[in-house]
């Protein structure tokens, strides 16, 4: 059975403050800032939430590691609950900086300035829940993640770029898993799949299928561009604009 170290051993400074929330507030105060007590969940040495003044942001989650001294942050939007900012660090002062920026409603681009460990996922905020802008935000995420080596199950960069270059697909809400690129006529949280999957099996081996396992093949192609062109030919008619998922 795996045994976790006692949190008081990993985080003696946090334990001395009584909770992670109180420790974050103290760090902010030492930096000359005020992080309101009402913004923090109390009582835990390894978890705190920091609410934002912006209604389109959910509370920022701060979690302490179970095996080593490290904190992670995770901030999402209110409607889709999709990640906007994340990061890991062993510097509690930087965590406090990220928490303060999130709470005060600073622009996403300014959060890494306040806390260099913070990473933007690639999505941008859509305060008015405009589904067209949500689609654009998701494509921006998709293109950012496609180039990250630690995401081997993401659709490949050539496939993502070829699909994004095609207006008929760029207007749909994209999502991916297991190297399969899929499309929806509704945003998260209630995706409505159009029934087309773009799959890269190997170099110069692309498939357009109605299912993500590639069992019902509609077309085969030697390039991402050819696969995208085939997908467009098989799009259901009358799709219309993407709507808000529910």
C-alpha positions in Angstrom: 0.0 0.0 0.0 1.3 3.4 -0.9 1.9 5.7 2.1 1.7 9.4 1.6 4.0 11.6 3.7 2.3 13.6 6.4 1.4 17.0 5.0 2.8 18.7 8.1 6.2 17.3 7.1 6.0 18.4 3.5 4.4 21.8 4.3 5.5 22.8 7.8 5.2 26.5 7.0 1.6 26.0 5.8 0.8 24.0 8.9 2.2 26.8 11.0 -0.4 29.1 9.4 -3.2 26.6 9.9 -4.2 26.1 6.3 -3.1 26.6 2.7 -5.5 29.5 2.3 -4.1 31.3 5.3 -0.6 30.7 4.0 -1.5 32.2 0.6 -3.0 35.2 2.3 0.2 35.7 4.4 2.4 35.4 1.3 0.3 38.0 -0.5 0.6 40.4 2.5 4.3 39.9 2.6 4.4 41.0 -1.0 2.4 44.1 -0.1 -1.0 42.8 -1.4 -4.3 41.8 0.1 -5.9 38.5 -0.8 -9.3 38.6 0.8 -10.0 35.9 3.4 -13.4 35.4 1.9 -11.7 34.2 -1.3 -10.1 31.2 0.3 -11.2 27.8 1.4 -10.0 27.2 5.0 -8.9 24.2 7.0 -6.8 22.2 4.5 -3.1 22.1 4.3 -3.1 21.0 0.6 -6.1 22.6 -1.0 -7.4 26.1 -1.4 -9.8 27.8 -3.8 -9.5 31.4 -4.9 -12.6 33.0 -6.3 -12.5 35.6 -9.0 -14.2 39.0 -9.2 -15.1 38.0 -12.8 -18.3 36.0 -13.2 -17.0 34.1 -16.2 -14.1 32.5 -14.2 -14.6 29.6 -11.8 -12.5 29.5 -8.6 -8.9 28.8 -9.1 -7.9 25.5 -7.5 -4.6 25.3 -5.7 -3.4 21.8 -4.7 -0.4 20.6 -2.8 1.5 17.5 -3.9 1.1 14.3 -1.9 4.6 13.0 -2.4 6.7 16.1 -2.8 6.6 19.7 -1.9 4.9 21.2 -4.9 1.7 23.2 -5.7 -0.4 23.1 -8.8 -3.0 25.6 -10.0 -5.9 25.0 -12.3 -8.3 27.8 -13.5 -11.3 27.3 -15.7 -14.1 29.3 -17.3 -17.6 29.3 -15.8 -19.7 28.0 -18.7 -17.7 25.2 -20.2 -15.4 24.5 -17.2 -12.4 24.2 -19.6 -8.9 25.0 -18.5 -7.5 28.5 -19.1 -4.4 28.5 -16.9 -2.4 25.8 -15.1 1.0 25.3 -13.7 3.3 23.7 -11.0 5.8 25.2 -8.7 7.5 24.8 -5.4 7.4 28.6 -4.7 4.4 29.5 -2.6 5.0 33.2 -3.2 4.4 32.7 -6.9 1.3 30.7 -6.2 0.0 33.7 -4.2 0.8 35.9 -7.1 -1.2 33.8 -9.5 -4.0 33.6 -7.0 -4.2 37.3 -6.6 -4.1 37.9 -10.4 -6.9 35.4 -10.9 -9.0 36.9 -8.0 -8.5 40.5 -9.2 -9.6 39.7 -12.7 -6.3 40.5 -14.4 -6.1 39.5 -18.1 -5.0 36.0 -18.7 -1.9 37.3 -20.5 -0.8 39.1 -17.3 -1.0 36.1 -15.0 2.4 34.6 -16.1 3.9 38.1 -15.5 2.8 37.9 -11.9 3.7 34.2 -11.6 6.1 32.9 -14.2 5.3 29.3 -13.5 1.7 29.8 -14.7 1.0 28.5 -18.2 -1.8 29.6 -20.4 -3.5 26.7 -22.2 -4.1 28.6 -25.4 -7.8 29.2 -24.9 -8.9 32.8 -24.6 -11.8 34.0 -22.4 -15.3 34.5 -23.9 -17.2 36.5 -21.2 -20.4 36.7 -23.2 -20.5 33.0 -24.1 -20.6 33.7 -27.8 -20.4 30.2 -29.3 -18.6 31.5 -32.4 -15.8 32.9 -30.2 -15.8 29.7 -28.2 -15.1 27.8 -31.4 -12.2 30.1 -32.2 -10.8 29.7 -28.6 -11.0 26.0 -28.9 -9.1 26.0 -32.2 -6.5 28.2 -30.7 -6.1 25.6 -27.9 -6.0 22.8 -30.4 -3.2 24.4 -32.4 -1.2 25.1 -29.3 -1.5 21.6 -27.9 -0.8 19.9 -31.2 2.9 21.1 -31.0 3.4 20.0 -27.4 5.5 16.8 -27.2 3.9 15.6 -24.0 0.6 15.1 -25.8 1.2 12.0 -27.9 -2.6 11.3 -28.1 -3.4 14.7 -29.6 -4.3 15.0 -33.3 -1.1 15.7 -35.2 -0.1 19.3 -36.2 -0.5 18.7 -39.9 -4.0 17.4 -39.4 -5.0 20.2 -37.1 -3.5 22.9 -39.4 -5.1 21.4 -42.5 -8.5 21.2 -40.8 -8.2 24.8 -39.4 -7.4 26.1 -42.9 -10.7 24.7 -44.2 -13.6 27.2 -43.5 -16.2 24.4 -43.4 -14.3 22.7 -40.5 -12.9 25.8 -38.9 -16.5 26.9 -38.1 -17.2 23.7 -36.1 -16.1 23.1 -32.5 -13.0 20.8 -32.5 -12.0 18.2 -30.0 -9.5 15.4 -30.0 -8.4 12.2 -28.3 -6.3 9.1 -29.3 -4.9 11.1 -32.3 -8.4 11.5 -33.7 -9.8 14.9 -34.7 -13.5 15.3 -34.3 -16.1 18.1 -34.7 -19.2 19.2 -32.9 -22.1 21.5 -33.7 -22.4 22.5 -30.1 -19.8 23.7 -27.5 -19.0 22.0 -24.3 -20.5 20.9 -21.9 -23.0 19.2 -24.3 -21.1 18.3 -27.5 -23.1 17.2 -30.5 -20.8 15.2 -32.8 -21.2 15.6 -36.5 -20.2 11.9 -37.1 -16.9 12.5 -38.9 -13.5 11.5 -37.5 -10.1 12.4 -39.0 -7.5 9.8 -38.1 -3.8 9.6 -38.8 -2.7 6.0 -38.6 0.9 6.5 -39.7 3.0 8.8 -41.9 1.1 9.4 -45.1 -1.9 7.3 -43.9 -5.0 9.2 -43.1 -8.6 8.0 -42.7 -11.9 9.7 -42.7 -14.4 7.5 -40.7 -17.8 7.8 -39.0 -16.3 6.4 -35.7 -13.2 7.2 -33.8 -11.9 3.6 -34.1 -11.8 3.9 -37.9 -14.1 0.9 -38.5 -16.5 2.6 -40.9 -14.1 4.2 -43.4 -15.4 6.8 -45.8 -12.1 7.8 -47.4 -8.4 7.2 -47.2 -5.7 9.8 -48.0 -2.0 10.2 -48.3 -1.9 13.8 -46.9 -3.7 15.7 -44.2 -5.0 18.1 -46.9 -6.5 15.3 -48.9 -8.1 13.9 -45.7 -9.6 17.2 -44.9 -11.0 17.7 -48.4 -12.6 14.2 -48.1 -14.1 15.1 -44.8 -15.7 18.2 -46.2 -17.3 16.2 -48.9 -18.9 13.9 -46.3 -20.2 16.7 -44.0 -23.9 16.4 -43.3 -25.9 19.1 -45.1 -27.4 22.1 -43.3 -25.2 22.1 -40.2 -25.6 25.8 -39.5 -23.8 27.7 -36.9 -22.4 26.2 -33.7 -24.7 26.6 -30.7 -24.1 26.6 -26.9 -23.9 23.1 -25.5 -26.0 22.4 -22.4 
